[in-house]
Amino acid sequence: MGMIQLLSLVLSRIRQPRVVAEIISGVILGPTVMGRIPGFSQAIFPAEAMPLLGLTSTIGLIFFLFLVGLEIDTRVLKRNLLSSASVSIAGLIFPLGLGAALGVGVYREFIDPNVNFGYFLLFSAVAIGITAFPVLCRILASLELLETEVGLVTLSAGIGNDVVGWVLLALTVALVNATSGLTALWILLASTGYTIFLLFPVRWAYRWLAKRTGSLEQGAPSSLMMTITLLIVLISAFFTDIIGVHPIFGIFPLLLSPNVAHLWHRWFPGWVNCSS
């Protein structure tokens, strides 16, 4: 935190969002810079603690993106659906193409010829083309663009890019490990099925429970509804993680459901402070 605060103080002078300081701090404290000091990584980030640190950061990221989702106005999102799709497609085609082109040169110069050329190109394309979605959210929040049409178009395009990117990455892993694309097909079908499950049975049950607990009338969630909400967030993240998609995408189908999103907007107004 001290490194982040120091860099943030310097970078704020040139109007850079805090997330830039966090990224640079990670590079400095990581293996690229200070990790080259003998014994530094083992002393500060011991290997035994890394799984727990990774789990903690993932849970924090899930809840942060849940709060980001509360700020999404689905009506504005629908009005800009065509723009979002256009940005998403353009944001996929060019990076994937450039990543594949870069992979050709890297393969010829540095990679063992025994490695499958097609698989390596696919991996290179996905590695270059995938979006750093959490970083995108932090930048939009820092610049106070999260509630604007530009921010919503960018956010929705980023969601589309990352979903496709993670499916392609799963396809790459499946092809390398099993020489079959069935795993990727399973991920796609499971993701589609779970999205339908969230948008219909879960949405209906959630609204019914909100009525039964009186949360609709009092304009605030009961303790039961708060518990159910947090359980849905965590279970959705867990499910998307075990099927091969990043856990941060588990909650977005329900966040974009008009009825449920309307309830959360009423219950949790302004939870995301866009100036932070």
C-alpha positions in Angstrom: 0.0 0.0 0.0 2.9 2.3 0.7 4.3 1.9 -2.8 0.8 2.5 -4.3 0.3 5.7 -2.2 3.7 7.0 -3.2 3.2 6.4 -6.9 -0.4 7.6 -6.8 0.8 10.9 -5.3 3.3 11.4 -8.1 1.0 10.2 -10.9 -2.0 12.2 -9.8 0.0 15.3 -10.7 -0.3 14.2 -14.4 -4.0 13.2 -14.0 -3.4 9.4 -14.0 -6.0 7.2 -12.3 -5.0 5.3 -9.2 -5.2 2.0 -11.0 -2.1 3.0 -13.0 -0.1 3.3 -9.7 -1.4 -0.1 -8.6 -0.2 -1.7 -11.9 3.2 -0.1 -11.7 3.5 -1.1 -8.0 2.8 -4.7 -9.0 5.5 -4.6 -11.6 8.0 -3.1 -9.2 7.2 -5.5 -6.3 7.0 -8.5 -8.7 9.6 -10.7 -10.3 10.4 -8.1 -13.0 12.1 -5.6 -10.7 12.5 -6.2 -6.9 11.9 -10.0 -7.4 15.4 -10.1 -8.9 16.8 -9.3 -5.4 17.9 -12.7 -3.9 15.5 -13.8 -1.3 13.0 -10.9 -1.7 10.1 -12.8 -3.2 10.3 -15.7 -0.7 10.5 -13.2 2.2 7.7 -10.9 1.1 5.5 -13.3 -1.0 6.3 -16.8 0.2 5.1 -19.6 -2.2 3.0 -21.1 0.6 0.9 -17.9 0.9 0.3 -17.3 -2.8 -2.8 -19.5 -3.1 -4.4 -17.7 -0.2 -3.4 -14.3 -1.5 -4.8 -15.3 -5.0 -8.1 -16.4 -3.4 -8.4 -13.2 -1.4 -7.8 -11.0 -4.4 -10.3 -12.9 -6.5 -13.0 -12.6 -3.8 -12.3 -8.8 -3.6 -12.4 -8.5 -7.3 -15.8 -10.3 -7.5 -17.4 -8.0 -5.0 -15.8 -4.9 -6.6 -17.3 -5.9 -10.0 -20.6 -6.6 -8.3 -20.6 -3.0 -7.1 -19.6 -1.8 -10.5 -22.5 -3.7 -12.0 -24.9 -1.9 -9.7 -24.1 1.3 -11.5 -25.0 -0.1 -14.9 -28.2 1.4 -16.3 -29.7 -1.4 -18.4 -31.9 1.0 -20.3 -28.9 3.0 -21.6 -27.2 -0.3 -22.3 -30.0 -1.4 -24.5 -30.0 1.9 -26.4 -26.4 1.4 -27.2 -26.4 -2.3 -27.9 -25.4 -1.9 -31.6 -22.6 0.5 -30.7 -21.4 -1.9 -27.9 -21.4 -4.9 -30.3 -19.5 -2.9 -33.0 -16.8 -1.8 -30.5 -16.6 -5.3 -29.1 -16.1 -6.9 -32.6 -13.5 -4.3 -33.6 -11.8 -4.7 -30.2 -11.5 -8.5 -30.9 -10.6 -8.7 -34.5 -7.6 -6.3 -34.5 -5.9 -7.5 -31.3 -6.4 -11.1 -32.2 -5.0 -10.5 -35.7 -2.0 -8.6 -34.3 -1.4 -11.3 -31.7 -1.5 -14.0 -34.3 0.9 -12.0 -36.5 3.3 -11.5 -33.5 3.1 -15.2 -32.8 4.4 -16.1 -36.2 7.7 -14.2 -35.6 8.0 -15.5 -32.0 7.4 -19.1 -33.1 10.1 -18.9 -35.8 12.7 -17.4 -33.5 12.1 -18.8 -30.0 9.8 -21.8 -30.0 10.7 -25.4 -30.4 9.4 -26.8 -33.7 7.8 -29.7 -31.9 5.2 -27.3 -30.5 2.1 -27.2 -32.7 2.2 -24.0 -34.8 -1.6 -23.6 -34.9 -2.0 -24.0 -31.2 0.8 -21.5 -30.5 -0.8 -18.9 -32.9 -4.2 -19.3 -31.2 -2.6 -18.9 -27.7 -0.6 -15.8 -28.9 -3.8 -14.2 -30.4 -5.8 -14.8 -27.2 -2.9 -13.5 -24.9 -2.7 -10.3 -26.9 -6.5 -9.8 -27.5 -8.0 -10.5 -24.1 -9.2 -7.4 -22.2 -8.0 -6.5 -18.6 -11.6 -6.1 -17.6 -11.1 -5.2 -13.9 -8.5 -2.6 -14.9 -11.0 -1.2 -17.4 -13.6 -0.9 -14.6 -11.2 0.9 -12.3 -10.1 3.4 -15.0 -13.7 4.2 -15.9 -14.6 4.6 -12.2 -11.6 6.9 -11.5 -12.4 9.1 -14.5 -16.1 9.3 -13.5 -17.2 7.7 -16.8 -19.0 4.7 -15.3 -22.5 6.2 -15.5 -22.0 7.8 -18.9 -23.0 6.3 -22.3 -19.3 6.2 -23.3 -18.5 4.2 -20.1 -21.4 1.8 -20.6 -20.5 1.1 -24.2 -16.9 0.5 -23.2 -17.9 -1.7 -20.3 -20.3 -3.8 -22.2 -17.8 -4.2 -25.1 -15.2 -5.3 -22.5 -17.6 -7.9 -21.1 -18.1 -9.3 -24.6 -14.4 -9.3 -25.4 -13.4 -11.1 -22.2 -16.1 -13.8 -22.5 -15.0 -14.6 -26.0 -11.4 -14.4 -24.9 -11.8 -16.8 -22.0 -13.7 -19.3 -24.3 -10.9 -19.1 -26.8 -8.3 -19.6 -24.0 -10.3 -22.7 -22.8 -10.3 -23.9 -26.4 -6.5 -23.5 -26.6 -6.0 -25.4 -23.3 -8.4 -28.1 -24.5 -6.6 -28.5 -27.8 -3.1 -28.6 -26.2 -4.1 -31.0 -23.4 -6.7 -33.3 -25.1 -6.3 -32.5 -28.8 -10.1 -32.0 -28.8 -12.4 -29.0 -28.9 -15.1 -30.7 -26.8 -14.0 -29.0 -23.6 -14.5 -25.6 -25.2 -17.9 -26.7 -26.5 -18.9 -27.8 -23.0 -17.8 -24.4 -21.5 -19.9 -22.6 -24.1 -23.0 -24.7 -23.5 -22.6 -24.6 -19.7 -22.2 -20.8 -19.7 -25.3 -20.4 -21.9 -27.3 -22.7 -19.8 -26.3 -21.0 -16.6 -27.1 -17.6 -18.0 -30.6 -18.8 -18.9 -31.0 -20.3 -15.5 -30.1 -16.9 -13.9 -32.2 -14.8 -16.2 -35.4 -16.8 -15.7 -35.9 -19.2 -12.7 -33.4 -17.4 -10.4 -34.7 -14.0 -11.4 -38.3 -15.0 -10.7 -37.5 -16.7 -7.4 -35.4 -13.7 -6.3 -38.3 -11.2 -7.0 -40.8 -13.5 -5.3 -38.6 -13.8 -2.2 -38.2 -10.0 -2.2 -42.0 -9.7 -2.0 -42.4 -12.3 0.6 -39.8 -10.7 2.9 -41.3 -7.2 2.5 -38.1 -5.9 0.9 -40.1 -4.4 -2.0 -42.4 -2.4 0.2 -39.8 -1.1 2.7 -37.4 -0.1 0.0 -34.4 -1.8 1.7 -33.3 -5.5 1.7 -34.0 -7.7 4.7 -31.1 -9.6 6.3 -32.3 -12.7 4.4 -32.2 -10.9 1.1 -28.7 -9.6 1.8 -27.6 -13.1 2.6 -29.2 -14.5 -0.6 -27.7 -11.7 -2.7 -24.2 -12.4 -1.5 -24.7 -16.2 -1.9 -25.8 -15.7 -5.5 -22.7 -13.6 -6.2 -20.4 -16.2 -4.7 -22.1 -19.3 -6.2 -22.2 -17.7 -9.6 -18.5 -16.9 -9.4 -17.7 -20.4 -8.2 -19.7 -22.0 -11.0 -18.2 -20.0 -13.8 -14.7 -20.7 -12.3 -15.1 -24.5 -12.3 -16.4 -24.6 -15.9 -13.4 -22.7 -17.1 -14.6 -19.1 -17.4 -13.2 -16.4 -15.0 -15.3 -16.1 -11.8 -15.8 -12.3 -12.3 -18.3 -13.0 -15.1 -20.6 -15.2 -13.0 -22.8 -12.4 -11.7 -23.2 -10.3 -14.9 -26.2 -12.1 -16.4 -28.2 -11.3 -13.3 -26.9 -7.8 -13.0 -28.1 -7.1 -16.5 -31.5 -8.5 -15.8 -33.9 -5.5 -15.7 -36.1 -6.6 -12.8 -33.2 -7.6 -10.5 -31.0 -4.7 -11.4 -33.9 -2.3 -10.6 -34.2 -3.8 -7.2 -30.5 -3.5 -6.5 -30.5 0.1 -7.8 -33.2 0.9 -5.3 -31.6 -0.9 -2.4 -27.9 0.1 -2.9 -27.9 3.6 -4.4 -24.5 5.0 -5.0 -22.5 2.2 -3.5 -19.8 2.7 -6.2 -18.0 6.0 -5.5 -16.8 6.9 -9.0 -14.4 9.5 -7.6 -12.4 7.0 -5.6 
